[in-house]
């Protein structure tokens, strides 16, 4: 009997009607495998995964294949986004056994969960033969299979991972820039060849580093991504990655985490340079997030699928986004259709004569462009839309909170700040364990919290988002919530050597406790924790938090020389640590235009890792509850700003120009 119908994960629910007798991950599956004396077949994927859908259609919806699976195995379906710990330990096994990884991930394991054979996508004929072969091996060579499982587990346990070293120095960061330059594609932007992923965390580091070479790499990459097919030229938002080296044809799924990270770094690019392109990308992507990714509860959904339905009723990748010249003429007429085909490079860049829209140069007739784009977007809205994975993930919503709060402040869009606040309220309520407000649940859907405990990245990114929201709004509630979450980071996740595990010490015991200090599509939990801890230390003067942040950055030094692309967020945090970071306390009535001007001047500073605290300075006001504000007052009745480093402050200033000068020192 298929037992996925009561789950919250949209990915699991997609398989609830399969003829496969799927169980969710849990003790029930292990007990059934022991009772039946058969292996586990663990299938791991996620809702927006194209090849997961292909394997589901070919095999999991096929009665004959399902019968083999049900007769020979206990079948477990896992959403990697709900259970990143399960995904991580089995992905390590897949990579160890096959030399590569990916999704869907297919793992055969003993009833104790020890993997003994694994792979990724298998076409149905191959998969059916594999099912027979694995079952036969289990029946006829049990000792060999069990020994293989033990061998894999022992080998994974013996892996030493990335060594930790001293805290990064300025020389370390210069070395990282040189390493990045060695792999930089100076013709098309980005790093390495196809496929090309948006290097969000590396871009943040390069902007913070600020040298001409570093900024040039960041700007070239961000312009190429924003002008290519990776970016949705009609609706805003970025796809997961480009299948080619020139950012032309994307893998069409849109992930929340990519867009949160890119929104924030493009906002920082605009802050540094005033780039018109950066401004357009930020505002369009923010509006796409609010329009298409927001949930009724105020959170943000995880992803949009790559696949959708075409005009002939078939499903395929990218059908919602691609165009032919004929389709353009049908919507726009002959003249505008031909012009749009030229502007958007509709020359057959994708399959079956269709094209992904690009915008390699700004059009010479902006009014015509706006009219054409509005008409195309309206026509596209009449197409069948891609599916949406509407579960809310704490970690990724933390990234969105930080991005929207900062973008809202920089572009004077209070609606974006309001959206960030609503998402924060959801995390602070639905995602908080009622009996322990310092503990987070990883996911929710339709106002119902999932059962899975938060991982390190959930705590770290939520804390990062709360601290960014505090800096924009001055609402101390978010400062205190960040403090709660970071206390859990410091008590439940340390590895005893200055780093952090990805799963808490009281979480489910797997055959290995996952720990990966390197960035992937999102900042590593360890580097995300370092960033939030550093910001909190800057607001409080806490040596404990500062020392924990610096220790967590120890792996950056080991990665900078040869593998800087996998340490982008750690490098960005290290830039902040080396610069102080700057601490700005602003004192003045919230409704005073002079206070607001000082606040904006601080937020417009590109000083790496800068933190801002807001206080009213009014007689009789509530006791100061953010330590950076203690002892600070207005100057001769005027709002004032204090610029500090390591809680050592310079004389207060009262004008935005003076504040900018202090921050430029």
PyMOL commands that set and color helices and strands:
alter all, ss='L'
color gray80, all
select helices_A, chain A and resi 10-14+27-36+50-60+63-72+84-98+124-140+142-157+170-182+200-209+212-227+256-273+276-293+325-332+334-343+351-353+366-380+394-410+414-429+456-473+476-492+525-540+543-552+554-560+564-566+568-578+593-603+627-629+656-664
alter helices_A, ss='H'
color red, helices_A
select strands_A, chain A and resi 22-24+39-45+73-79+105-109+115-119+196-197+241-242+250-251+254-255+303-304+307-309+315-317+388-389+392-393+443-445+448-449+583-587+611-615+640-645+648-649
alter strands_A, ss='S'
color yellow, strands_A
deselect
rebuild
show_as cartoon
